[in-house]
């Protein structure tokens, strides 16, 4: 199976399955001398872990990890970093009815068609369980970026049609984790939580939008033509389970604007070239311009419903499937640290690549 690695210099490879022995990650290219802030890494993993609230899956994984290589005396050595997270709370019997059945909008059929042999236990490699390894790698990338004053903050900005009307500049992003939905708008978050609980009780699910902001990135990060910074950010975001859309800056909203409204006018301020507005979202020509980078990621409703759905089995015969086991009614709260992680991995890679761009 190809396609398990992302990055050029800061290269991340994940491995493992949802109901296998565990999941893990190898990070190649992390600079030596980075102090391993274990509390920070564990915090990021805890933000993604299952069983953290009444609106997430009840699977109980502490996501504790083992460092296999690349760290000595609390700092990175420059050798490949490798980590392993053991699966502890697996209930594979909950998926026995899926050995031959195809769940609507899942990867069951496409994996069977492509590989001819599928791990049906929790979705195997296609499970969102794999994203714990991404968050672990992303936390290492964030530690590196923090050394250079670069910060990444994501939050839930919409659940279904319930959304905050405030921009990230109007929100206190330090309040993102103050509620289980991870929306820093105090008025909107309770509405989102109530709606998710209502759908959970009826066996249904809902999607929404996660917004992300990157502060402190200097001018010049990005590699045209095919490795534009926003192109790689888009690829990273769309590689996340259930992600269906990505836009940068004004994004799709810009189609209704005139050029005279959308253009970011340059000015000189404090001996630096800045822009009056930031409709471009901090990237122009595929290269960072020194302004905040901000983007949105759209997530579909989770495909597993705890109610009957019509489908077919691997023989093409009609069947009725009903989700069993433990599932999220909404992916968004647990996807916030995943979005941050994938952004950090992408930025860390481009940051290191930029060091070789000129004498």
N, C-alpha and C positions, 0 to 999 in steps of 0.2 A: 504494500500500500504506500504510494507516494504521497507527497503533499503534507507532511507532518512537521515541516521546518519553515520558519519565517526569519528574515533578516539576512544581511550581507556581512557586516562585521560583528554586530551584536546578534548572534545567531541562536535561535531558540528552537529546540526539538522536544515535543511532548510524546509520551507513550503511555500505554495502559488502557484498560477498559473499565466500564462502570461496575461490573460484577466480577472482574478478575482479581488477582492478588492485590493490585493497587494501581496507582498512576504515578507518573514521574516526569521529570523534565531535565534536559541537558542544556546548559547555556555555554556557548563557546564565544570567546571574544570579550568577556567582561574584564576590564582593566584590573591589574593587581593593586592591592593596597586599600580596597574598599572595605570599610568596617561593616560587619554584618550586624545590623540592628535587629536582633531576633524579636524584640517586642513589636517592632513595626511590621515585620513579615507576618507574625502571628495575627496581628490586628487585621491586616488586609485579608488574610485567609478566613478569619472569623466573620468578616463582612459578607463573604460569598457563601459560607458554609450552609448546609441545609439545617432545618430544625431550629432556626434562630427566632421565629415569631409565629404568630397564629395565621399569617398569610403566606407561609412558605411550606414546602414539603416537610413531612415529619421525619424523614430519614435522618438518623442521628450519627453524623460523622464529625469527629473533632478536628479532622484535617491536620493532625500533628504530622511533622515531617522528619525525615532523617537526611542528614547531609552525607553524601557518599564520597564527594571529592571536591577539590578546588578551594578549600578553606583551611587555613592554619593559623592558630593563635587568634582566631576571631576576625581574620581579614582574608580577602581573596588573594590567591597566589598568582593569578593569570592563567592557571590551568583550567580546563573545562570544569564548570560547576555542575554537579548532578545531585538531584534531590528525589526522594521517594516518599509517597504518601500511601500508607496501607489502607485498603478498604476494610472496614470493620462491621458496618451495619447493612450487609447485603441480604436481601430476601428474594433470591432468584426464582422461587416458586411462584411469586406474584406474576411472573412473565411467561409461565409455561404455556398459556393459551396463545402466545404469540409466535410459537415455534414455526407455524406454517401460515399464520395470518398476517395481513398487511394493515397496519394502522393508517388511517387517513392522514395525509400531510406529514407523515414521518419518513425516515430514511429506509424503512424496512424493504420496500419494493426495489428502490434504486440500488441499495447495497447488494441485494440478492441478484439483481440483473447484472451488476458489474462484476462481483466477485464469485458468485455461485456458492458461497458459503458464508453464513451470517450468524453472528453472536446475537441472539434475540434477548439475552438477559439485560434488561434495562437499556437496550439500544447499543450495548457494546461500545465500540469506538465512537459512534455518533452521539452518545449521551453527553449532556452538559456536565457530567461528572468530570470530564476531561478539562474543563475550564479552571479547576482548582490548580492544575499545573501551570496554566497561563498566569493566574494571579500570583503564584509563587515567583515565576520569572519576572512578572511585571513589578513586583515589589523590589526585586534586585535592581531593575532598571530605574525605578523611582528613587532609590537610595543614591544611585549614581547621579541622576539629574538634580537631586536636591543639593548635591555638592556644588553645582553650578548655579543654584538659585532658580531652578526651573520647577514649577509646581503644576500638578494636573488634578483637576477637580471635576467630577461628574455628579449628576443628580437627576432624579426623575422629574421631568417637566410636563408629562401628560400620561394619564391612564385612560384609555379609551377616549371619550370626548371631554373628559375632565382635565383641564390643563391650567397651569399658571400663566397669567398674561404678562408677568414680569420678566424682563431680561436678566441675564446673569449679573449685570451691573447693579441691579436693584435688589438683589437677593444677598443674604448673608450665607455664603456657602459653608461656613463652619457649622451651620445648623442642619446640614444635610442628614446626618446620622441621629438627629434628635427625635425622629419618628421612624416607625417600621417601614414606611413606604420609601423613605429617603428622598423626600421632596422638601426643600428648605422654605417653602411658602406655607406659613402657619395656618392660613385660612383654607388652602386647597388640600393640604395633606390629609386631614380627617375625612374629607369627601372621598378622596381616592381610596383610603383604607376601608371605609364603609362599603364602597362599591365592590372592591375585591372580595370582601367577606360575603357579600350578597351573592356574587357569582360562584364563589366556592361552595356555598351551601346548596346551590342548584346544580352542581357538577359541571359548571361551565368555566371558561377562562377568558382572559382579556389581554390585549397588547397595549402599546403606548410608545412613548418617546423618552430617551435619555439624552440630555444635553451635556456637553463636556467643554471645559475651558482649560487652555494651556497658557500659563503666565510665565514670563521671564525668558522665553526662547529668543536668542539673539537673531539679528539679520543674517541671512545667507544659508539657512539650513534647507536642504532639498536638492535633488539630483535630476535635473531635466535630462532627456526628454521623457523617457518612459518611467522614471522613478520620481516623478513629481511628489512633493511631500504630501499633498492632499490625496493623490492617487494611492499612495501607500497607506495613508490613514484610512481611506475608504476600503481598501482591501482588508486591512486588519479588522475593521469593524464588521464588515460583511462576512468575515470568517467565524464570527461568534454565532452560536446556535440561536435560531429564531430571528436574527437580524435580517431585515428586508429592505432597508433604505438608509442612505447617508447623504447629508448635505452640509456644506461649509458656508459660514458667514450667512448672508441672506439666502443663499441656496435657491430652492425652488420659488421662494417668495420674490426673488429678483426678476423673474420673468414678467412681472407686472410693473416693473420700474423702468423709467427712462434712463438713458445713459447719464444725463445731467443729474439725475437723482442718485444713481448707484455709484458713480465714480468717487473714489477716496482721494480728496485733494491733499497734496503734499505741502507741508509747512516746515520751517526750521524752528525747533523749540529746544531750549537748553543745549544748544550746540549739537542737536541731533535732528535728523530728518524724520518727521513723524507724519501721520495722516490725521485729518480733522475727524473723519468718520472711519468706520472699520467694517464696511459692507463686504469687503473681500474675505473677512474672517482671518486676517493675519497672514495670508499666503497669496502671493502674486507671481505668476509665471512658474508656479510649482515650487517657489522658494519663500521661506519666511521673511516677512518685512519688519519684524521687531514688535508688531502689535500683538495683542492677545489673539491666540488661535481659538476659535470656537466653532463647534459643529454639533449636529444632532444625528442620532441613530434611531431608526424606527424598528420596533420589535413587533412581530405578529403575535396573536394569541397562541398560547401553548397548545400543541395539537392533541395531547392526551386529555380526553374528557371522561369524567366519571359518570357517564350516561351512555346508553347504547348508540352505536353508529353502524351503518351498513358498510360493508367492504367485501373483499374477496380474499381467498387464500392463494397459496402458491400454485394451485391447480386451476385457478380462475373461477372456482366455485363461490357463489355468494354466501357470505357469513355475516353474523352480527357480532360486533366486538364492543366490549365495555371496559374502560380503563380500570385497572386494579392497582393496589399498592399506594405509594406515596408520591404525590405530584404537586407542583406549584400551580396555583390558579393564575398567577401572573409572574412572569420572569423578571420584571423590572427591578424590584428591590435588590435582588441578588446579582443582577447584571451590572449594577453601578461599578463595583470594584473590577469587574471584568473589562468594562469599557476603559477604565483608568489604566488597567494593566496593559491592554493592547496598544493604547496610545503611548504609554511609557516605553514599551518595547520598540515601537516604531520610531519615536523621537530619539531614544538612546542610540539606535542603529544609525540614523541620519546624522546625529551629533558627532559620532565617531567618524563617519564617512567624510564629514565636512572638514575634518582636520587635514585631509590629504588633497584639498581642492586648490591650494595655491602655496607658493613659497612664502 
